[in-house]
Amino acid sequence: MGKSNGQCHFCKNEIESLMHLFYRCHKIKHVLDELKHIFNSIFEKNIVLVEENLIIGVYEGEITEDLLLMNLVICILKWVIWKTRNYIK
């Protein structure tokens, strides 16, 4: 939108894009690793958070309460990342 200099406001080293902001930024990676650890301990299975999961949600063929909860948490996390990015900016 021409309102930013194009650099990531978290790491200051990379060009900001949706994929960078929500998945590839090394500062965000720490948060995602912790979220994956929490998901794995709560749901007792190996959750893999790939780029697509963070952008469009987690889907494993059947919609369960666990998947709905994971997707809700991912949406909230993205909202917090976006609001924090805007606050830093």
C-alpha positions as CSV (number, residue, x, y, z in Angstrom):
1,M,0.0,0.0,0.0
2,G,3.0,2.2,-0.1
3,K,2.9,2.9,3.7
4,S,6.0,1.0,4.6
5,N,9.7,0.8,3.5
6,G,9.3,-2.8,2.7
7,Q,11.5,-4.2,5.4
8,C,10.3,-6.6,8.1
9,H,9.6,-4.7,11.2
10,F,10.6,-7.6,13.4
11,C,13.9,-8.7,12.0
12,K,14.8,-5.5,10.0
13,N,16.9,-7.7,7.6
14,E,14.4,-9.2,5.1
15,I,11.8,-7.9,2.7
16,E,8.4,-8.2,4.3
17,S,5.8,-10.4,2.7
18,L,2.9,-12.4,4.1
19,M,5.0,-15.6,4.1
20,H,7.9,-13.8,5.7
21,L,5.8,-12.1,8.3
22,F,3.8,-15.1,9.4
23,Y,6.3,-18.0,8.8
24,R,9.8,-17.2,7.6
25,C,10.9,-14.4,9.9
26,H,13.4,-15.8,12.4
27,K,11.8,-13.9,15.3
28,I,8.4,-15.4,14.5
29,K,9.9,-18.9,14.1
30,H,10.6,-18.9,17.8
31,V,6.9,-18.3,18.5
32,L,5.8,-20.9,16.0
33,D,8.2,-23.5,17.5
34,E,6.7,-22.9,20.9
35,L,3.2,-23.1,19.5
36,K,4.0,-26.4,17.8
37,H,5.4,-27.8,21.1
38,I,2.2,-26.8,22.9
39,F,0.0,-28.3,20.2
40,N,2.1,-31.6,20.3
41,S,1.8,-31.8,24.1
42,I,-1.9,-31.0,24.3
43,F,-3.1,-33.1,21.4
44,E,-0.5,-35.9,21.9
45,K,0.4,-36.1,18.2
46,N,3.1,-34.7,16.0
47,I,1.7,-31.5,14.5
48,V,3.7,-30.1,11.6
49,L,3.2,-26.4,11.0
50,V,4.1,-25.7,7.4
51,E,3.5,-22.4,5.5
52,E,0.1,-23.6,4.2
53,N,-1.1,-24.4,7.7
54,L,-0.4,-21.0,8.9
55,I,-1.9,-19.2,6.0
56,I,-5.1,-21.3,5.3
57,G,-5.3,-23.5,8.4
58,V,-4.7,-27.1,9.5
59,Y,-6.8,-29.7,7.8
60,E,-6.5,-33.5,8.1
61,G,-9.5,-34.8,6.2
62,E,-12.0,-34.6,9.0
63,I,-13.0,-31.6,11.0
64,T,-12.6,-32.3,14.7
65,E,-12.7,-30.1,17.8
66,D,-8.9,-30.4,18.0
67,L,-8.6,-29.0,14.5
68,L,-11.0,-26.2,15.2
69,L,-9.1,-25.2,18.3
70,M,-5.8,-25.3,16.5
71,N,-7.1,-23.1,13.7
72,L,-8.6,-20.7,16.1
73,V,-5.3,-20.4,18.0
74,I,-3.4,-19.9,14.6
75,C,-5.9,-17.2,13.6
76,I,-5.4,-15.4,17.0
77,L,-1.6,-15.7,16.7
78,K,-1.7,-14.2,13.2
79,W,-3.8,-11.3,14.5
80,V,-1.4,-10.7,17.4
81,I,1.6,-10.8,15.0
82,W,-0.2,-8.3,12.7
83,K,-1.1,-6.0,15.5
84,T,2.4,-6.2,17.0
85,R,3.9,-5.5,13.6
86,N,1.7,-2.4,13.2
87,Y,2.5,-1.2,16.7
88,I,6.3,-1.5,16.0
89,K,5.8,0.3,12.7
